[in-house]
């Protein structure tokens, strides 16, 4: 019996290696051997690799949650050893990691299956499967790391994969601009991230999570200060945490490093779902939760996190109200929800932040893939102003997107309700500096989320049909103008609708069975460390009486009535009186201009960094390179040329010229010598 338990309820290093490497192998087969395996073989290799990773991730999750398996923390490969310092590849598998593994692998598997239908006619079909498998491998490597170095490797690989996928259609200038923008903005965040990791190594002497987190318990380490500005000491942990969070601001698209994420919609829809739901943008949230022992030592860093998250939650959500591209509405929704997760981290409700990460992964992936289904039906037209009335043509897509939207607006009983409402309550319970501002932002964000969510549903699936069906003349295919279709829209094939249904199920139900243990039952255990004075979830847990009571109580909460107000306004304007939207746009022209121009942040960056950088470079070129360097080089070459011309005249090659020169030189030498002796004698 003991041998059986050791085999089945102790986490295996081999299993963990398979989980992280199976997607990589599938991606390599799809990418490097695409001619040998063909389109079907490339898809099969990538899907089998991710499916194997998903199944084993669920098994590891079961071992930790119900099998009584201990936390796994081992190095599997030593890269470099210098004295007592070593660089390792290793795995830390606790309940936080296990939850991330399940979310990443399951959502990725749904995206892989969906890709079969969505990318069926694309010439880069095999290349796309290779990229998304690489993306999955990178995120799993990041989540499973037991040290900051491996975290950084996965962090950069996720960035590389996103660069490749956002610019997948590299013949489009807009796609090239978008992936370059994502790459550069994330380099700004990664600059801070590297400084934070360097600070960890310098002040704690290790990059291993266990050693660093154990060292934070020492009051001496917690009290260390550093003078960045002479005479103004800063807490070492504050400096480290702020630097680490700057990295999270880039990856998780927090203000002001949020500008890359909406433009990432230039990539194919499946990768929009993968980037925005389960991989790249959640990396920053996971990292802060993982490093909670560090962040708990700095009230200043947590307040910084709180204010940035609150600003992102409200102000990026407002932009979603004026977007007409269906994918961009969902993209700005992602920005806003990432702000909610960050707010939870800022009030030390780390479990609430990662719990919302989990529920959000399901319903946001559902919304993106549902938007992709609509785009296919509309012949890749993404403008909602040319849609309407699609529910009768696409019932499965419409129903699943309604379910995902209800989860997004935190309708009582849906998964988003359990995670999002508890974040709002945690902010209200907190007394940390900035919590009042954050509470206003997250409460106002409830109305904003409801408004843009139901606006999307009404403009897409209900009301008057705003597209025109024009059958091809004589049966010949010909290009149509946007909004003009050759045949009525129809429901997508099963490879697209099945992932929608499978994602809709947890979007509705997962909160019922998980909210009690994950938020109030100490399910994460030692994965997350919260100082007793900061434990707002413990206070809220005293009033929690089960998911049913919490759901029924939700109908009496202010958040429900604010969301209901957003639903009523959206219904009145975009379903019952569509003309009001145009009138409101004219009446509120300054506000509309501010939102449609995204607060002019992109324009500011374009002037300051793009044009400013180009102008600075041009100045260095003209004044430095041409004026100074070329001037010096050209001047010296002119002197050499003139000297050489004189020397060539002297070097005639005739012997009597050289004899005459020697005689003249000897006379000058003797004359000089005589003059010198005469001066000395005098």
Rosetta blueprint (number, residue, H / E / L):
1 X L
2 X H
3 X H
4 X H
5 X H
6 X H
7 X H
8 X H
9 X L
10 X L
11 X L
12 X L
13 X H
14 X H
15 X H
16 X H
17 X H
18 X H
19 X H
20 X H
21 X H
22 X H
23 X H
24 X H
25 X H
26 X H
27 X H
28 X H
29 X H
30 X H
31 X H
32 X H
33 X L
34 X H
35 X H
36 X H
37 X H
38 X H
39 X H
40 X H
41 X H
42 X H
43 X H
44 X H
45 X H
46 X H
47 X H
48 X H
49 X H
50 X H
51 X H
52 X H
53 X H
54 X H
55 X H
56 X H
57 X H
58 X H
59 X H
60 X H
61 X H
62 X H
63 X H
64 X H
65 X H
66 X L
67 X L
68 X L
69 X L
70 X L
71 X L
72 X E
73 X E
74 X E
75 X E
76 X E
77 X E
78 X E
79 X E
80 X E
81 X E
82 X E
83 X L
84 X L
85 X E
86 X E
87 X E
88 X E
89 X E
90 X E
91 X E
92 X E
93 X E
94 X L
95 X H
96 X H
97 X H
98 X H
99 X H
100 X H
101 X H
102 X H
103 X H
104 X H
105 X H
106 X H
107 X H
108 X H
109 X H
110 X H
111 X H
112 X H
113 X H
114 X H
115 X H
116 X H
117 X H
118 X H
119 X L
120 X L
121 X L
122 X L
123 X L
124 X L
125 X H
126 X H
127 X H
128 X H
129 X H
130 X H
131 X H
132 X H
133 X H
134 X H
135 X H
136 X H
137 X H
138 X H
139 X H
140 X H
141 X H
142 X H
143 X H
144 X L
145 X E
146 X L
147 X E
148 X H
149 X H
150 X H
151 X H
152 X H
153 X H
154 X H
155 X H
156 X H
157 X H
158 X H
159 X H
160 X H
161 X H
162 X H
163 X H
164 X H
165 X H
166 X H
167 X L
168 X L
169 X L
170 X L
171 X L
172 X L
173 X H
174 X H
175 X H
176 X H
177 X H
178 X H
179 X H
180 X H
181 X H
182 X H
183 X H
184 X H
185 X H
186 X H
187 X H
188 X H
189 X H
190 X H
191 X H
192 X H
193 X H
194 X H
195 X H
196 X H
197 X H
198 X H
199 X H
200 X H
201 X H
202 X H
203 X H
204 X H
205 X L
206 X L
207 X L
208 X E
209 X H
210 X H
211 X H
212 X H
213 X H
214 X H
215 X H
216 X L
217 X L
218 X L
219 X H
220 X H
221 X H
222 X H
223 X L
224 X L
225 X E
226 X E
227 X E
228 X E
229 X E
230 X L
231 X L
232 X E
233 X E
234 X E
235 X E
236 X H
237 X H
238 X H
239 X H
240 X H
241 X H
242 X H
243 X H
244 X H
245 X H
246 X H
247 X H
248 X H
249 X H
250 X H
251 X H
252 X L
253 X L
254 X L
255 X L
256 X L
257 X L
258 X L
259 X H
260 X H
261 X H
262 X H
263 X H
264 X H
265 X H
266 X H
267 X L
268 X L
269 X H
270 X H
271 X H
272 X H
273 X H
274 X H
275 X H
276 X H
277 X H
278 X L
279 X L
280 X H
281 X H
282 X H
283 X H
284 X H
285 X H
286 X H
287 X H
288 X H
289 X H
290 X H
291 X L
292 X H
293 X H
294 X H
295 X H
296 X L
297 X L
298 X L
299 X H
300 X H
301 X H
302 X H
303 X H
304 X H
305 X H
306 X H
307 X H
308 X H
309 X H
310 X H
311 X H
312 X H
313 X H
314 X H
315 X H
316 X H
317 X H
318 X H
319 X H
320 X H
321 X L
322 X L
323 X L
324 X L
325 X E
326 X H
327 X H
328 X H
329 X H
330 X H
331 X H
332 X H
333 X H
334 X H
335 X H
336 X H
337 X H
338 X H
339 X H
340 X H
341 X H
342 X H
343 X H
344 X H
345 X H
346 X H
347 X L
348 X L
349 X L
350 X H
351 X H
352 X H
353 X H
354 X H
355 X H
356 X H
357 X H
358 X H
359 X H
360 X H
361 X H
362 X H
363 X H
364 X H
365 X H
366 X H
367 X H
368 X H
369 X H
370 X H
371 X H
372 X H
373 X H
374 X H
375 X H
376 X H
377 X H
378 X L
379 X L
380 X L
381 X L
382 X L
383 X E
384 X H
385 X H
386 X H
387 X L
388 X L
389 X L
390 X H
391 X H
392 X H
393 X L
394 X L
395 X H
396 X H
397 X H
398 X H
399 X H
400 X H
401 X H
402 X H
403 X H
404 X H
405 X H
406 X H
407 X H
408 X H
409 X L
410 X L
411 X L
412 X L
413 X L
414 X L
415 X H
416 X H
417 X H
418 X H
419 X H
420 X H
421 X H
422 X H
423 X H
424 X H
425 X H
426 X H
427 X H
428 X H
429 X H
430 X L
431 X L
432 X L
433 X L
434 X L
435 X H
436 X H
437 X H
438 X H
439 X H
440 X H
441 X H
442 X H
443 X H
444 X H
445 X H
446 X H
447 X H
448 X H
449 X H
450 X H
451 X H
452 X H
453 X H
454 X H
455 X H
456 X H
457 X H
458 X H
459 X H
460 X H
461 X H
462 X L
463 X L
464 X L
465 X L
466 X L
467 X L
468 X E
469 X E
470 X L
471 X L
472 X L
473 X H
474 X H
475 X H
476 X L
477 X L
478 X L
479 X L
480 X L
481 X L
482 X L
483 X L
484 X E
485 X E
486 X L
487 X L
488 X L
489 X L
490 X L
491 X L
492 X L
493 X L
494 X H
495 X H
496 X H
497 X H
498 X H
499 X H
500 X H
501 X H
502 X H
503 X H
504 X H
505 X H
506 X H
507 X H
508 X H
509 X H
510 X H
511 X H
512 X H
513 X H
514 X H
515 X H
516 X H
517 X H
518 X H
519 X H
520 X H
521 X L
522 X L
523 X L
524 X L
525 X H
526 X H
527 X H
528 X L
529 X L
530 X L
531 X L
532 X H
533 X H
534 X H
535 X L
536 X H
537 X H
538 X H
539 X H
540 X H
541 X H
542 X L
543 X L
544 X L
545 X L
546 X L
547 X H
548 X H
549 X H
550 X H
551 X H
552 X H
553 X H
554 X H
555 X L
556 X L
557 X L
558 X H
559 X H
560 X H
561 X H
562 X H
563 X H
564 X H
565 X H
566 X H
567 X H
568 X H
569 X H
570 X H
571 X H
572 X H
573 X H
574 X H
575 X H
576 X H
577 X L
578 X L
579 X H
580 X H
581 X H
582 X H
583 X H
584 X H
585 X H
586 X H
587 X H
588 X L
589 X H
590 X H
591 X H
592 X H
593 X H
594 X H
595 X H
596 X H
597 X L
598 X H
599 X H
600 X H
601 X H
602 X H
603 X H
604 X H
605 X H
606 X H
607 X H
608 X H
609 X H
610 X H
611 X H
612 X H
613 X H
614 X H
615 X H
616 X H
617 X H
618 X H
619 X H
620 X H
621 X H
622 X H
623 X H
624 X H
625 X H
626 X H
627 X H
628 X H
629 X H
630 X H
631 X H
632 X H
633 X H
634 X H
635 X H
636 X H
637 X H
638 X H
639 X H
640 X H
641 X H
642 X H
643 X H
644 X H
645 X H
646 X H
647 X H
648 X H
649 X H
650 X H
651 X L
652 X L
653 X L
654 X L
655 X H
656 X H
657 X H
658 X H
659 X H
660 X H
661 X H
662 X H
663 X H
664 X H
665 X H
666 X H
667 X H
668 X H
669 X H
670 X H
671 X H
672 X H
673 X H
674 X H
675 X H
676 X H
677 X H
678 X H
679 X H
680 X H
681 X H
682 X L
